[in-house]
Amino acid sequence: MTRGKDAVDRSPVVRVATEAATNNSKQIITAARDTADSVPVIRTGATGITESDPLVMASRAGQTAFFTDPKPSVISDLVDTLETGSIPTVGADTIVDHDPETTSLPVPDTGPLSVGRRSVLGPCGWLDPLNSTEWTFVATEQTAEAVTDIGLLGRGRGDAAADKPVTDVWEAARRTDGDPVIVVNANESSDTPRADRTLLAGAPMAVLDGMAAVAEYVGADDAVLYLNETDVELHRFLQKAVNAAAEELPVVPQLVAAPDVYRAGAPTAALEALEGADRIEPRLQPPPPAEYGLYGRPTVVHTPRTFAQVQRAIREPDAFDAECADPGTRLVTVAGDVASPATIELASGGSLEATLDAVEMTGTFKLACVGGILGGITRDLDIAPTAQSLRAADLGTDGVVELLNEKRCAVATAGERAKFAATENSGRCVPGREGTKQLVELLRDVYRGSFETDEIRELGRVMSRSSNCQIGAHAPRPVTTAIDEFEPEFRAHTDGRCDSGTCMEKL
């Protein structure tokens, strides 16, 4: 079999897109490589569509045949057909015509892969994530100055510039005395948000390149890639990616793992963890990390999603509309009561209703929690995925849409999230420590026959305005938005009745 650094540039080629090295994906890759004499077989990262994992793509001369989770026994015939000069069609889900030199996964006309667009996600599942020769690095020739006029906003709860212009952070780091440092914040304790992980597993070079471009702009010689300590496999994979890209990057990050707790993913809590603090808690601000960050140095903290957007903006500036309030695209993980989760990419002019087309729900849609575990509850998904539209609807912007079915109780759903906040907050500030406890008690009172909606809303206002941490500030949101949408269900519970018929008796 022919292999080499430019194997993917050749035709024909077999790609196996998979999130993890499962037994089936290993058997598929082994079967393909044992059969192939002249066809390269490459394992790529996941496409983001878990339903299709592993996805086998057989390409020749501008055509690609897609096979979702095929049996290893059919792989030899697939490879033999490619080697004889034809595209295999037997058993294929679809066949897509495309530019033979495309660096982005060809999109079928139907199915989950066709939902939204594949811009930042484009390389995921298509390019070899560990082959630096397949990537065009921008940081060696340009800095992030090329995108300072676009108005790009930070993405994700782990970003110090979440939903704010990233250039404000960059400029603050540049003008602050001291040696700046870059932190790629990829520490996520929950399996539900998958966008950052999908990028790191499928397009790590784009994230590293975007990081290096920002480092060059702010004058940073040091960078850290911050991960969850329990994600050993991803840590090893990313070390290989960093090693493979080292000669192409002006700044090479150090990988650091930190505790598997929700609050450790917050920007300033991440800095505490990186410094080895015994207690992981968010810092009081001001000063922000850009002025006083890691070991007191000016620090830029962005998520992989943000750095990937930076890299794309430098590479394709015309794809970003500087007149848009939230330029670029948003990655959204669709989870909840679904057969398999999916991570899709939506344009600013798109709608969260597209999430319903990306997955197969188990049951009938009743409500969604938008924005992560402490996002907002809604039954209306006709909302643009921009930061401004989501905030206006009192929803979260962390890039998660949990679709929940008719068996879900709105009261229990809100209560579970309030209990999470009460358990996971750092305890540093009174609104976070005591407010979350009071919130849980007020929801327990609903089951006891008392629904103090005004008291709940007032507590929520105080917490959102005065909490030092994100957990305390966002904890009321699932509760107040659930009341907005499903107040009759709350009142039914005071009479000892759960309309869904599945509610737990008490919080």
Secondary structure, 3 states (H helix, E strand, C coil): CCCCCCHHHCCCEEEEECCCCCHHHHHHHHHHHHHCCCCCEEEECCCCEHHHCCEEEEEECCEEEEEECCCHHHHHHHHHHHHCCCCCCCCCCEEEECCCCCCCCCCCCCCHHHCCCCCCCCCCCCCCCCCHHHCCCCCCCCCHHHHCCCCCEECCCCCCCECCEHHHHHHHHHHCCCCCEEEEECCCCCCCCCHHHHHHHHCHHHHHHHHHHHHHHHCCCEEEEEEECCCHHHHHHHHHHHHHHHHHCCCCCEEEEECCCHHHHCHHHHHHHHCCCCCCCCCCCCCCCCCCCHHHCCEEEECHHHHHHHHHHHHCHHHCCCCCCCCCEEEEEEEECECCCEEEEEECCCCHHHHHHHCCECCCEEEEEECCCCCEEECCCCCCCCHHHHHHCCCCCCCEEEEEECCCCHHHHHHHHHHHHHHHCCCCCHHHHHHHHHHHHHHHHHHCCCCCHHHHHHHHHHHHHHCCCHHHHHCHHHHHHHHHHHHHHHHHHHCCCCCCCCCCCCC
